[in-house]
Each structure stands twice: as structure tokens, then as C-alpha cells.
Amino acid sequence: MNRNFLPVAFAFCLILSAGAEDFSTTFADGQWDRSLWLNVKSPRFDYVGEMVQHGDYIVNKTPNLPDETIFKKHGSDVYASLVFHKKFTGSAVISSRMSFDHRMAPLIVIAPELGKSKDGIPEFREHFEIVLFDEGINVWRHLYTDGKPSWYKAAFLKTSYLPKTVYDLQVELRFVKQGCQMILRCEGKEFGYLELNLPDSYYAGIIACEGRNRFYDFKVVQPKPKPARK
């Protein structure tokens, strides 16, 4: 069952303040607030992709075609992104339960800033993509210089993930003096690297691309301050 998204009065989204800010939502039908999310465009493509609601998940809008056909012929026109409307600050664990059909590629996106397209639509500038696909996890750093996007692979893990299987992808941002330790975890595998270009204030969200991708939830958990010694 496909439905258009509508804001809901009893959203399951929670924003908690206790010295740090957490956020948690499920993407089940009627259990999340669409108004809290920005539909962000990629500067690589002319269109704005859509997420479609199903029972307990959302999925990017794709043609009703076989998986291999979508991958080979429609990989550049199924991109869709949702980014939480408020920035987060400081160390955090960002996670999402997700799955893909065929080969790829649901991901968590982290963006220091957002720009606008010529039509005034929110659009990515510099951002980081932590991508789950059948051959592992890739971390891509996307740049935006003189109106032109470019990108390179900053880190990667070679392993196997299965299609039509729900995985919990976790991205820990641990800000230290030298930069940001980015630690990636999924299905018992873990790797990390020191990212020198990520400031400690950022937007976070999800992107679906290159195939049919499902998202079941999204969480940001920040470390709580240690109690003062008495």
C-alpha cells in the first residue's frame, strides 16, 4: 500500500533535552512527523526524488521494473533524501535500520551545511555519505566548488551484505582535538578513521539511491554529561 506523506499530530518523534539532544523516530505509517524533515536535492541531478510510505517503512520511488533494470538503466533517477530539519552538535551515534533490493545503496548522510538550488529547493553542498551495499560499506566525501560537485572515497569496509535483509547501520561521530573519529558499525563489523573536515555542527538524514531502498527508523543518540562529583 502506497500513500502520500502527511504530518501527524501524534508523531512518534521524540526530542529530549538533558544537556544533550537526542532524536528517535520510526518510519511506520502514521508514526512519524513528515514536517520535521527536509527533502534535499542532489546537485548532481535535476529532479527532486520522493519517498513513498508503506506499512512499517519508507522507500524511494522507483519504476515498477525488475531490480537489474532499475540498477542498470535508472540508477541516476531514483535518488531521494530526507534530512532532519535541525542541526546536531557534538559527538553522537547516528543509526538507521535499512535494507536494499538487489545490490545497493541506502545510506546515512551528514552535512555541515545545506545550500539551495536555483529554484530555492534545499540542496546538498559538502556532505558525507555512509553507504551500505552488497560488497560492504563506503564512506564518500562530497565537495562543491564553483557550483560543481565532486567526490572521493574516504574510507571503506570490504564484506558482504544481503539484499532484502534489514541491517542496523551505525555511525559514531567522536569529536577529539585532532578532528572527528568516524566509527562505522553494522552486523558485528566495525571500522573507523579520523575525518579532518567535519565540523561539530551538522545535519543528518538518509539517502536512497541506485536501487530500491527501505528505511525503518532513524536515531541520533548523544553522550550525556557526566554527573558532577560531590
C-alpha positions in Angstrom: 0.0 0.0 0.0 1.5 3.3 -1.1 0.4 6.6 0.4 1.4 10.2 0.3 3.1 11.5 3.4 1.0 13.6 5.8 2.1 15.3 9.0 0.6 13.6 12.1 -0.4 15.2 15.3 0.7 12.3 17.5 4.2 11.8 15.9 6.4 9.2 17.4 9.4 11.6 17.1 10.9 12.5 20.4 13.3 15.3 21.1 14.8 15.1 24.6 16.9 17.7 26.3 19.2 16.7 29.2 22.4 18.5 28.5 22.5 16.8 25.1 19.8 16.4 22.4 18.6 13.0 21.2 16.2 12.2 18.4 14.3 9.0 17.6 11.6 8.0 15.1 10.2 5.0 13.4 9.1 5.4 9.8 6.0 3.3 10.3 2.8 4.7 8.7 1.3 7.3 11.0 4.1 7.2 13.5 6.4 10.0 12.3 6.1 13.7 11.5 7.0 14.5 7.9 7.1 18.2 8.7 10.3 17.7 10.7 12.2 16.6 7.6 13.7 18.4 4.6 13.5 16.8 1.1 17.0 17.7 0.0 18.1 17.7 -3.7 21.4 16.4 -5.0 23.3 19.0 -7.1 24.2 16.1 -9.4 20.6 15.7 -10.6 17.9 18.0 -11.9 15.0 16.3 -10.2 13.8 16.0 -6.5 13.2 12.4 -5.6 10.4 11.1 -3.4 10.0 8.7 -0.5 6.8 6.6 -0.5 5.1 5.3 2.7 4.5 1.6 3.2 3.3 -0.2 6.3 6.4 0.0 8.6 8.9 1.6 6.3 9.5 4.3 3.6 11.1 3.5 0.3 12.4 5.7 -2.6 10.1 6.0 -5.6 11.3 3.7 -8.3 9.9 2.4 -11.6 7.9 -0.8 -11.5 10.7 -2.8 -13.2 13.0 -5.7 -12.3 15.8 -4.9 -9.9 18.6 -5.3 -12.5 16.8 -3.0 -14.9 16.5 -0.3 -12.3 20.2 -0.7 -11.4 21.4 -0.5 -15.0 19.0 2.0 -16.5 17.6 4.0 -13.7 20.4 4.3 -11.2 20.5 8.1 -11.7 16.8 8.9 -11.4 15.8 7.1 -8.2 17.7 9.3 -5.7 15.7 10.5 -2.7 16.8 12.1 0.5 15.3 13.2 3.8 17.3 15.3 6.3 16.2 16.3 9.8 15.4 20.0 9.9 17.6 20.9 12.9 21.4 20.6 13.2 23.0 18.4 15.8 26.1 19.5 17.7 29.0 17.4 19.1 29.6 13.7 19.4 26.7 11.3 18.6 25.8 7.9 17.4 23.6 8.2 14.3 21.8 5.0 13.2 19.1 3.7 10.8 17.6 0.3 10.1 17.6 -0.1 6.4 17.6 -2.6 3.5 18.2 -2.7 -0.2 16.9 -4.8 -3.1 19.4 -6.3 -5.5 22.7 -4.6 -4.8 22.6 -1.0 -3.3 22.5 1.6 -1.8 20.8 3.1 1.3 22.9 5.4 3.3 23.2 7.8 6.2 24.1 11.4 5.2 25.9 14.0 7.3 26.1 17.6 6.0 27.8 20.5 7.7 25.6 23.0 5.8 22.8 22.9 3.2 22.5 25.2 0.2 19.7 26.0 -2.2 19.1 25.1 -5.8 18.3 27.8 -8.4 14.7 27.1 -7.7 15.1 27.6 -3.9 15.0 23.9 -3.0 17.3 22.7 -0.2 20.4 21.2 -1.9 23.5 19.4 -0.7 26.8 21.1 -0.7 29.7 19.4 1.1 28.5 16.2 2.7 29.4 12.7 3.8 27.7 9.6 2.7 28.0 6.3 4.7 26.7 3.8 2.2 25.5 0.2 2.8 25.7 -2.1 -0.3 26.2 -5.7 -1.2 30.0 -5.5 -1.0 30.4 -3.6 2.2 30.3 0.0 3.5 31.8 3.0 1.7 32.3 6.5 3.1 32.2 9.1 0.4 33.1 12.8 0.9 31.2 15.1 -1.5 32.6 18.5 -2.3 31.0 21.5 -4.0 33.4 24.0 -5.7 32.4 26.8 -8.1 29.0 25.3 -8.5 30.3 21.9 -9.4 30.0 18.7 -7.3 32.9 16.2 -6.9 33.5 13.3 -4.6 36.0 10.8 -3.4 36.0 7.6 -1.3 37.4 8.5 2.2 37.1 5.0 3.8 35.7 1.6 3.1 35.0 -1.9 4.5 35.0 -4.9 2.2 32.5 -7.5 3.4 29.1 -9.0 2.2 25.6 -7.8 2.9 22.5 -9.5 1.6 19.6 -7.9 -0.3 16.1 -7.8 1.2 17.7 -8.0 4.7 17.3 -5.4 7.4 20.6 -4.1 8.8 21.2 -1.5 11.5 23.9 0.9 10.2 25.5 2.9 12.9 27.8 5.9 12.5 29.5 7.2 15.6 31.0 10.7 15.5 33.5 11.2 18.2 35.0 14.7 18.2 38.5 14.9 19.5 41.3 17.6 19.4 42.6 16.4 16.0 39.2 16.1 14.2 36.4 13.7 14.2 36.8 10.0 14.7 34.2 8.4 12.5 33.4 4.8 13.6 31.1 2.7 11.5 29.3 -0.5 12.7 26.9 -2.9 11.0 26.1 -6.6 11.7 29.1 -7.2 14.0 31.6 -5.4 11.7 33.4 -2.2 12.8 35.9 0.1 11.3 36.8 3.8 11.6 39.1 6.6 10.5 40.0 10.2 11.5 38.0 12.7 9.4 39.7 16.1 9.5 37.0 18.0 7.6 33.8 17.5 9.5 32.8 20.4 11.9 31.0 19.6 15.2 27.7 21.1 14.0 25.9 19.2 11.2 22.6 18.0 9.6 21.9 14.3 9.5 19.5 12.2 7.5 19.1 9.4 4.9 19.5 8.9 1.2 18.2 6.2 -1.1 20.0 5.7 -4.4 21.0 3.4 -7.3 18.2 0.9 -6.5 15.1 0.3 -4.3 15.9 1.1 -0.6 13.9 0.9 2.5 14.2 2.7 5.8 12.6 1.6 9.1 13.8 4.1 11.6 16.3 6.9 12.4 18.1 7.7 15.7 20.6 10.2 17.0 21.9 9.5 20.5 24.3 11.9 22.1 26.5 11.3 25.1 25.0 12.6 28.4 27.2 14.8 30.6 28.9 13.1 33.5 27.4 14.0 36.8 29.4 16.4 38.9 31.4 15.0 41.7 30.1 15.7 45.2 
